[in-house]
Amino acid sequence: MKALRRNRWSRSLAVLVFLLGVLTVSLTTLPQPASASCGFEYYWAFYDEWGNLVGEAWGYCGGPFGSWGSWTPERQGYSVECPCWP
């Protein structure tokens, strides 16, 4: 009878240790939050219908962004995606 009781406790303990191990592994493999360097880097220059510069907008990966002037449909510039580092 004692051997049966001891076996039941050791089996329960083994199952508990196994479940704690599975929980630990699942929690460590959760996706990590993205760093501030994710997003886009861009620079746009906005022009009126006569080709005059009327505004600009810019932003840097993980850095400052800003703009001045007017935004018009006529624009030139670039936009690139920034890498996300874990």
Secondary structure, DSSP 8 states (H G I E B T S, - for coil): -HHHHHHHHHHHHHHHHHHHHHHHHHHHTS-----TT-EEEEEEEEE-TTS-EEEEEEE-TTS-EEEEE---S-EEEEEEEE----
